[in-house]
Amino acid sequence: MKKLIRLWCTMLLLAVFGTTWADTTYKLVQVTTVQAGGLYVFEQDGHVMNNVATDGALQTTNSYNTEGLSGTETYVWKLGTAKGGFTMKNVSNGTSNNLLTNNSGTDVSLGSAGSVWAFVFQTDGTAYIQNTSNENRYLGYTSSTSHVYKAYAASSLSLSTYPHAIKVYQLIETGSNDDLKGDVNGDGEVDVRDVTTLVNIILKKQQ
């Protein structure tokens, strides 16, 4: 009987493990700090930065999800390590996916080599995204009525002319909190110790 119980518990936990690993999803949580290796979404006025740059401007979309993300959406960006800041890499564009600016103008594009970007967070929780590798230019909308980004020098930058107060959202695993599937012993992880705990609970009830 005990062997059957152990087998049943093992199969049950394996099923839970499989579901947890296969169905990893993310939700958006607004943050005021960033780190290399993190996945992020950048939003302003209901539009998020997308994976297309045309006519020297980075395009946006107002069609995006805040929950149930896979981490491969066209509006998800991964930050990489760089001296003085981060690289901004779109996760869906293969090798030509790093955000960079023109050496002398406002144009931005996506390429294999990216610029270095710093995130200057404001007291309201938004961030000014600054290109530290090219004349300290900032990402901003091309006008107060547009939803495409170019890079503007600080001397010509104003929130009314080139809106640039950007909300930064990090992708957080939906199951990375206290409701983690299969976490029988409540240690924040799902592993073989949960199988042992479950077996012991059932055997104790059988006594």
C-alpha positions as CSV (number, residue, x, y, z in Angstrom):
1,M,0.0,0.0,0.0
2,K,2.8,2.4,1.0
3,K,4.5,1.7,-2.3
4,L,1.4,2.5,-4.3
5,I,0.9,5.7,-2.3
6,R,4.5,6.8,-3.0
7,L,4.1,6.0,-6.7
8,W,0.9,7.9,-6.9
9,C,2.4,10.9,-5.2
10,T,5.4,10.9,-7.4
11,M,3.3,10.8,-10.5
12,L,1.1,13.7,-9.2
13,L,4.1,15.9,-8.4
14,L,5.7,15.1,-11.8
15,A,2.5,16.2,-13.5
16,V,2.6,19.4,-11.4
17,F,6.3,20.0,-12.3
18,G,5.6,19.5,-16.0
19,T,2.7,22.0,-15.9
20,T,4.8,24.5,-14.1
21,W,7.8,24.3,-16.4
22,A,5.8,24.2,-19.6
23,D,3.4,27.0,-18.7
24,T,5.7,29.7,-17.5
25,T,4.0,33.1,-18.0
26,Y,4.7,36.6,-17.0
27,K,2.9,39.7,-15.8
28,L,4.0,43.3,-16.0
29,V,5.0,45.1,-12.8
30,Q,6.1,48.8,-12.9
31,V,9.6,49.3,-11.5
32,T,11.9,52.2,-10.7
33,T,15.2,50.3,-11.1
34,V,16.5,48.0,-13.9
35,Q,19.1,45.3,-14.1
36,A,21.0,43.5,-16.9
37,G,19.3,40.3,-18.0
38,G,15.9,41.5,-17.1
39,L,12.9,41.5,-19.5
40,Y,11.1,44.9,-19.8
41,V,8.3,46.7,-21.5
42,F,8.5,50.5,-22.1
43,E,5.1,52.4,-22.1
44,Q,4.0,55.9,-22.6
45,D,0.5,57.2,-23.1
46,G,-0.9,53.7,-23.6
47,H,1.7,52.7,-26.3
48,V,4.7,50.4,-25.9
49,M,8.0,50.3,-27.8
50,N,7.8,47.7,-30.6
51,N,10.3,45.8,-32.7
52,V,10.1,48.0,-35.9
53,A,12.1,51.1,-36.8
54,T,11.1,52.9,-40.0
55,D,12.1,56.3,-41.3
56,G,14.6,56.7,-38.5
57,A,12.0,56.3,-35.8
58,L,11.1,53.4,-33.4
59,Q,7.5,52.4,-33.8
60,T,5.1,51.6,-31.0
61,T,1.9,49.6,-30.5
62,N,-1.1,50.1,-28.3
63,S,-2.0,46.4,-28.5
64,Y,-0.2,44.6,-25.6
65,N,-1.0,42.4,-22.6
66,T,-0.2,43.0,-19.0
67,E,-0.6,39.4,-17.9
68,G,-0.1,36.0,-19.5
69,L,3.0,37.0,-21.5
70,S,5.3,34.4,-22.9
71,G,8.4,36.7,-22.8
72,T,8.8,36.5,-26.6
73,E,6.3,39.3,-27.6
74,T,7.4,41.9,-30.1
75,Y,7.3,44.6,-27.5
76,V,9.5,42.9,-24.9
77,W,13.1,44.1,-24.5
78,K,16.1,42.5,-22.7
79,L,18.7,44.7,-21.1
80,G,22.4,43.7,-21.6
81,T,25.5,44.7,-19.7
82,A,27.4,47.7,-21.0
83,K,29.8,50.2,-19.5
84,G,27.8,53.2,-18.3
85,G,24.4,51.6,-18.8
86,F,22.7,48.9,-20.7
87,T,22.1,47.7,-24.3
88,M,18.4,47.4,-25.2
89,K,17.7,44.3,-27.2
90,N,14.3,43.4,-28.6
91,V,13.7,39.7,-28.0
92,S,11.9,39.0,-31.3
93,N,14.3,40.3,-34.0
94,G,17.0,37.7,-34.2
95,T,20.5,39.3,-34.4
96,S,19.5,42.7,-35.7
97,N,17.6,43.7,-32.5
98,N,19.7,46.2,-30.6
99,L,18.5,49.8,-30.3
100,L,21.0,52.3,-31.5
101,T,21.1,56.0,-32.6
102,N,22.6,57.9,-35.5
103,N,26.0,59.4,-34.7
104,S,25.0,63.0,-35.4
105,G,21.2,63.1,-35.7
106,T,18.0,62.1,-34.1
107,D,17.4,58.9,-36.1
108,V,17.2,55.5,-34.3
109,S,17.3,52.0,-35.7
110,L,17.8,48.4,-34.8
111,G,21.0,46.6,-35.6
112,S,23.5,44.0,-34.5
113,A,25.5,46.5,-32.4
114,G,23.5,48.7,-30.0
115,S,24.0,52.0,-28.2
116,V,24.5,52.3,-24.4
117,W,21.4,53.5,-22.6
118,A,20.9,54.7,-19.0
119,F,17.6,54.9,-17.1
120,V,17.2,58.2,-15.2
121,F,14.2,57.6,-12.9
122,Q,12.1,60.5,-11.8
123,T,10.1,61.1,-8.6
124,D,6.9,60.2,-10.3
125,G,8.2,56.7,-11.2
126,T,8.8,57.4,-14.9
127,A,12.2,57.2,-16.6
128,Y,14.1,59.3,-19.1
129,I,16.0,56.8,-21.3
130,Q,19.3,58.4,-22.2
131,N,21.9,57.3,-24.8
132,T,25.2,57.7,-23.0
133,S,27.3,56.5,-25.9
134,N,26.1,59.2,-28.4
135,E,25.9,62.8,-27.2
136,N,23.6,62.0,-24.2
137,R,20.5,61.9,-26.4
138,Y,17.1,61.0,-24.9
139,L,14.3,58.8,-26.4
140,G,11.2,60.9,-26.9
141,Y,8.1,61.1,-29.1
142,T,8.6,63.1,-32.3
143,S,5.8,65.4,-31.2
144,S,3.1,65.7,-28.6
145,T,0.7,63.9,-30.8
146,S,2.9,61.2,-32.2
147,H,3.7,57.7,-30.8
148,V,7.0,57.1,-32.5
149,Y,10.5,57.6,-30.9
150,K,13.6,59.4,-31.9
151,A,16.6,60.5,-29.9
152,Y,16.8,64.2,-28.9
153,A,19.6,66.3,-27.4
154,A,19.0,67.5,-23.8
155,S,19.2,71.1,-25.0
156,S,16.1,70.7,-27.1
157,L,14.2,68.3,-24.9
158,S,11.0,69.3,-23.2
159,L,8.1,67.1,-22.1
160,S,5.6,69.3,-24.1
161,T,7.6,69.2,-27.3
162,Y,9.1,65.7,-27.2
163,P,7.2,63.6,-24.5
164,H,9.8,61.3,-22.9
165,A,8.5,60.3,-19.4
166,I,8.4,56.5,-20.0
167,K,7.0,53.9,-17.6
168,V,9.2,50.9,-17.2
169,Y,7.6,47.5,-16.6
170,Q,9.5,44.3,-15.8
171,L,8.2,40.8,-16.7
172,I,7.7,38.9,-13.5
173,E,6.9,35.2,-13.5
174,T,3.3,34.7,-12.6
175,G,4.1,31.6,-10.5
176,S,7.1,33.1,-8.7
177,N,5.2,34.0,-5.5
178,D,3.4,32.2,-2.7
179,D,1.0,30.4,-5.0
180,L,3.7,28.4,-6.8
181,K,2.2,25.2,-8.1
182,G,3.3,22.1,-6.3
183,D,5.1,23.9,-3.5
184,V,3.8,21.5,-0.8
185,N,6.3,22.4,1.9
186,G,6.0,26.2,1.3
187,D,9.8,26.8,0.7
188,G,9.2,28.8,-2.5
189,E,10.5,26.0,-4.7
190,V,9.1,23.0,-6.5
191,D,11.4,20.0,-6.2
192,V,11.7,16.4,-4.9
193,R,11.3,17.6,-1.3
194,D,7.7,18.4,-2.1
195,V,7.2,14.7,-3.1
196,T,8.6,13.6,0.2
197,T,6.5,16.0,2.2
198,L,3.3,14.9,0.3
199,V,4.1,11.2,0.9
200,N,4.7,11.8,4.6
201,I,1.4,13.7,4.9
202,I,-0.6,10.9,3.3
203,L,1.2,8.1,5.2
204,K,0.6,9.9,8.5
205,K,-3.2,10.1,7.7
206,Q,-3.1,6.4,6.9
207,Q,-1.8,5.5,10.4
